[in-house]
Amino acid sequence: MKLESRNNQIAQEVIEIVEKYNFQREKLLQILEELNDSYGYLSEFVMKEVAKNLQLTTTEVYSVATFYSFLNTRPKGKYIIRLCKTISCVLAGKNAVANALRNELGIDFGETTSDGKFSLEFTNCIGMCNQGPAMLINNDVYYHLDPEKAVEIVEKYQ
């Protein structure tokens, strides 16, 4: 019964957000972004509810949700660390920064710490090509990284 009650609450919240965008299919990305921010990820149930309310297939919604790397289809850590993987960041020392982050957090890229605090991911260009290596922690941008600086930054979030 609790699951059903929770699903009813989520369904109502999805309706409110979709309604805010006037049930416009063209606003799918904005709707998914808002729901992702609200829940931390887009569950299968949320995607089905969005599809139902926009008269889309679940596959169409899932395709958009999985195409964009900043949308999550599974739970992530409280802090998502995204290290740029473009060639300019590689040439500026990204690999050493990546190794320092792995060692500091005890996880590999694509994983989340056991306490659910940090997720570590690679991402494509974040617009800091002339200031690499660069990373995001949630929406905070850090650049001109070296291994020591990256670890110091992560320690501030612990």
C-alpha positions as CSV (number, residue, x, y, z in Angstrom):
1,M,0.0,0.0,0.0
2,K,2.8,2.4,0.8
3,L,4.3,1.9,-2.7
4,E,1.0,2.5,-4.3
5,S,0.6,5.7,-2.2
6,R,4.1,6.9,-3.2
7,N,3.4,6.1,-6.9
8,N,0.2,8.1,-6.7
9,Q,2.1,11.0,-5.2
10,I,4.8,10.8,-8.0
11,A,2.1,10.5,-10.7
12,Q,0.5,13.7,-9.3
13,E,3.8,15.5,-9.3
14,V,4.5,14.5,-12.9
15,I,1.1,15.8,-13.9
16,E,1.8,19.1,-12.2
17,I,5.1,19.5,-14.0
18,V,3.8,18.4,-17.4
19,E,0.8,20.8,-16.9
20,K,3.2,23.6,-16.2
21,Y,4.6,23.1,-19.7
22,N,1.0,23.0,-21.2
23,F,1.4,19.3,-22.0
24,Q,3.6,20.2,-24.9
25,R,5.7,17.4,-26.3
26,E,8.3,19.9,-27.5
27,K,9.0,20.5,-23.8
28,L,10.0,16.9,-23.1
29,L,13.6,17.8,-22.3
30,Q,12.7,20.6,-19.9
31,I,10.2,18.3,-18.2
32,L,12.7,15.5,-17.8
33,E,15.3,18.0,-16.5
34,E,12.9,19.2,-13.9
35,L,11.9,15.7,-12.8
36,N,15.6,14.6,-12.7
37,D,16.4,17.6,-10.5
38,S,13.4,16.8,-8.2
39,Y,14.1,13.1,-7.8
40,G,17.8,12.8,-8.5
41,Y,17.1,10.4,-11.4
42,L,14.3,9.4,-13.8
43,S,12.8,6.1,-12.7
44,E,11.0,3.8,-15.0
45,F,7.7,4.8,-13.3
46,V,8.4,8.5,-13.8
47,M,9.2,8.0,-17.5
48,K,6.0,6.0,-18.0
49,E,4.0,8.7,-16.4
50,V,5.6,11.4,-18.6
51,A,4.9,9.3,-21.7
52,K,1.3,8.8,-20.7
53,N,0.7,12.5,-20.0
54,L,2.4,13.7,-23.2
55,Q,0.9,10.9,-25.3
56,L,4.3,9.6,-26.2
57,T,5.6,6.1,-26.1
58,T,7.8,5.1,-23.1
59,T,10.5,4.3,-25.7
60,E,10.5,7.9,-26.9
61,V,10.8,9.3,-23.4
62,Y,13.5,6.7,-22.5
63,S,15.5,7.6,-25.7
64,V,15.7,11.2,-24.7
65,A,16.5,10.4,-21.1
66,T,19.4,8.1,-22.1
67,F,20.7,10.4,-24.8
68,Y,21.6,13.3,-22.5
69,S,24.4,12.5,-20.1
70,F,23.1,15.0,-17.5
71,L,19.9,13.0,-17.1
72,N,20.1,10.0,-14.9
73,T,18.1,6.8,-15.3
74,R,19.4,5.3,-12.1
75,P,20.2,6.7,-8.7
76,K,23.5,8.6,-8.4
77,G,25.5,10.1,-5.5
78,K,24.6,13.4,-3.8
79,Y,27.6,14.9,-5.6
80,I,28.2,13.9,-9.2
81,I,31.7,14.5,-10.3
82,R,32.0,14.8,-14.1
83,L,35.5,15.0,-15.5
84,C,35.9,16.2,-19.1
85,K,37.2,13.6,-21.4
86,T,37.9,15.6,-24.5
87,I,41.3,15.6,-26.2
88,S,42.2,19.1,-24.9
89,C,41.7,17.9,-21.3
90,V,43.6,14.7,-22.1
91,L,46.5,16.7,-23.4
92,A,46.4,18.9,-20.3
93,G,46.7,16.0,-17.9
94,K,43.2,14.5,-17.5
95,N,44.5,11.0,-16.9
96,A,46.5,12.0,-13.8
97,V,43.5,13.8,-12.4
98,A,41.2,10.8,-13.1
99,N,43.6,8.5,-11.3
100,A,43.8,10.9,-8.3
101,L,39.9,11.0,-8.1
102,R,39.7,7.2,-8.3
103,N,42.2,6.9,-5.5
104,E,40.6,9.5,-3.3
105,L,37.1,8.1,-3.7
106,G,37.9,4.4,-3.9
107,I,35.6,4.0,-7.0
108,D,36.0,3.9,-10.7
109,F,34.3,6.0,-13.3
110,G,30.7,5.0,-13.7
111,E,30.4,4.0,-10.0
112,T,29.0,5.5,-6.8
113,T,30.5,5.4,-3.4
114,S,28.9,2.9,-1.0
115,D,27.6,5.8,1.2
116,G,25.9,7.3,-1.8
117,K,27.8,10.6,-1.5
118,F,29.8,10.6,-4.7
119,S,29.4,9.4,-8.3
120,L,32.3,9.6,-10.7
121,E,31.7,10.0,-14.4
122,F,33.4,11.1,-17.6
123,T,31.6,13.7,-19.7
124,N,32.1,15.3,-23.1
125,C,33.1,18.9,-23.5
126,I,31.9,21.3,-20.7
127,G,33.2,24.4,-22.5
128,M,36.5,24.8,-20.7
129,C,38.7,23.6,-23.5
130,N,41.3,26.3,-23.0
131,Q,41.4,25.8,-19.2
132,G,41.6,22.0,-18.8
133,P,41.6,19.6,-17.3
134,A,38.1,20.6,-16.1
135,M,35.4,19.0,-14.1
136,L,31.9,19.7,-12.7
137,I,30.7,18.7,-9.3
138,N,27.0,19.0,-9.7
139,N,26.8,22.5,-11.2
140,D,30.1,23.9,-9.9
141,V,32.8,24.2,-12.5
142,Y,36.5,23.6,-11.7
143,Y,39.4,24.1,-14.1
144,H,43.2,24.1,-14.5
145,L,43.2,20.9,-12.4
146,D,46.1,18.8,-11.4
147,P,45.8,15.7,-9.2
148,E,46.4,17.6,-5.9
149,K,43.9,20.4,-6.7
150,A,41.2,17.9,-7.7
151,V,41.6,16.0,-4.4
152,E,41.5,19.2,-2.4
153,I,38.3,20.2,-4.2
154,V,36.6,16.9,-3.5
155,E,37.7,17.0,0.2
156,K,35.6,20.2,0.5
157,Y,32.5,18.2,-0.3
158,Q,33.1,15.5,2.2
